[in-house]
Amino acid sequence: MMKTKFIPIECGILNDNRMSALINNMGATGFGIYMLLLIELRNHKNYCIDGESLKIIMRTYNLKRAKIEAVLYNYDLFTIKQMENNNLLISSEYVTRVMRNYDQKVLQCSEAGKKSADKRMSAQN
């Protein structure tokens, strides 16, 4: 069975001033690009993408460079580091935070399930 990947989206995400500015300036297109980037970050190791991955994303979703760069650079929604090899490393504090919380919740549920199973096994013996 294939494990489905999730990214929790907080309902209050639209209340952030940066998000309001993005939507005011770019409309649903900007919000859509933002969500695509969040999903792509979620699907990559350590929730980071590099410049080459960004090029693939632009090709895959037929995104214009100016629009994706506007979302990445103009609203302080992403952390972009220039690496030694002139490559970019793009991450999002939002993705890192919600995934850390999600992963912690999954771990807690798993541990609780194991404890419950151990308790049942002990009761049967």
C-alpha positions as CSV (number, residue, x, y, z in Angstrom):
1,M,0.0,0.0,0.0
2,M,1.4,3.4,-1.0
3,K,1.6,5.9,1.8
4,T,-0.1,9.2,0.9
5,K,1.7,12.4,1.7
6,F,-0.1,15.2,3.4
7,I,0.6,18.9,4.1
8,P,-1.7,20.4,6.7
9,I,-3.0,23.8,5.7
10,E,-3.9,26.1,8.5
11,C,-7.2,27.9,8.1
12,G,-5.6,31.1,9.3
13,I,-3.1,31.1,6.5
14,L,-5.1,33.8,4.7
15,N,-5.0,36.1,7.7
16,D,-1.2,36.6,7.4
17,N,-0.4,40.1,6.1
18,R,2.2,38.7,3.7
19,M,-0.5,36.4,2.2
20,S,-2.9,39.3,2.0
21,A,-0.3,41.3,0.0
22,L,0.3,38.3,-2.3
23,I,-3.4,37.9,-3.0
24,N,-4.0,41.7,-3.4
25,N,-1.1,41.9,-5.9
26,M,-1.3,38.6,-7.8
27,G,-4.8,37.3,-7.1
28,A,-5.7,33.6,-7.2
29,T,-2.7,33.0,-9.5
30,G,-0.3,34.1,-6.8
31,F,-2.0,32.0,-4.2
32,G,-2.0,29.0,-6.6
33,I,1.7,29.3,-7.2
34,Y,2.3,29.6,-3.5
35,M,0.3,26.4,-2.8
36,L,2.2,24.6,-5.6
37,L,5.5,25.6,-4.1
38,L,4.3,24.4,-0.6
39,I,3.3,21.0,-2.1
40,E,6.6,20.7,-3.9
41,L,8.6,21.5,-0.8
42,R,6.6,19.0,1.1
43,N,7.5,16.3,-1.4
44,H,11.2,17.0,-1.3
45,K,13.7,15.8,1.3
46,N,14.1,18.1,4.2
47,Y,11.3,20.2,2.7
48,C,13.8,22.1,0.5
49,I,14.2,22.5,-3.2
50,D,17.1,23.7,-5.3
51,G,17.3,25.8,-8.4
52,E,17.2,22.8,-10.7
53,S,14.0,21.5,-9.0
54,L,12.6,25.0,-9.4
55,K,13.2,24.9,-13.2
56,I,11.4,21.5,-13.4
57,I,8.5,22.9,-11.4
58,M,8.2,25.9,-13.8
59,R,8.2,23.5,-16.8
60,T,5.8,21.1,-15.2
61,Y,3.2,23.7,-14.3
62,N,4.0,26.0,-17.2
63,L,4.8,28.9,-14.8
64,K,6.4,32.1,-16.1
65,R,9.7,32.9,-14.3
66,A,8.6,36.4,-13.4
67,K,5.5,35.1,-11.6
68,I,7.2,32.4,-9.6
69,E,10.1,34.8,-8.7
70,A,7.5,37.4,-7.5
71,V,6.0,34.8,-5.2
72,L,9.4,33.6,-4.0
73,Y,11.0,37.0,-3.4
74,N,8.4,39.7,-2.9
75,Y,6.4,38.5,0.1
76,D,8.8,37.1,2.6
77,L,7.1,33.7,2.5
78,F,10.2,31.6,1.6
79,T,13.8,31.4,2.7
80,I,16.2,31.5,-0.2
81,K,19.9,30.8,0.3
82,Q,22.6,31.1,-2.3
83,M,24.8,28.1,-2.0
84,E,28.6,28.0,-2.7
85,N,28.0,26.4,-6.1
86,N,25.7,29.3,-7.1
87,N,22.7,27.0,-6.7
88,L,19.7,28.1,-4.7
89,L,18.2,26.4,-1.7
90,I,14.6,27.2,-1.1
91,S,12.6,26.4,2.0
92,S,9.5,27.6,3.8
93,E,9.2,28.2,7.6
94,Y,5.5,27.4,7.2
95,V,6.1,24.0,5.6
96,T,8.8,23.1,8.1
97,R,6.6,24.1,11.1
98,V,3.4,22.4,10.0
99,M,5.2,19.2,8.9
100,R,7.1,19.1,12.2
101,N,3.8,19.3,14.1
102,Y,2.2,16.8,11.8
103,D,5.1,14.3,12.1
104,Q,5.0,14.7,15.8
105,K,1.3,14.0,15.9
106,V,1.7,10.9,13.7
107,L,4.5,9.7,16.0
108,Q,2.4,10.2,19.1
109,C,-0.5,8.3,17.6
110,S,1.8,5.5,16.6
111,E,3.3,5.2,20.1
112,A,-0.2,5.3,21.6
113,G,-1.3,2.5,19.2
114,K,1.7,0.4,20.2
115,K,1.1,0.8,23.9
116,S,-2.6,-0.2,23.4
117,A,-1.5,-3.3,21.4
118,D,1.0,-4.2,24.1
119,K,-1.7,-3.8,26.7
120,R,-4.0,-6.1,24.8
121,M,-1.3,-8.7,24.2
122,S,-0.5,-8.7,28.0
123,A,-4.1,-9.1,28.9
124,Q,-4.5,-12.1,26.5
125,N,-1.5,-13.9,28.1
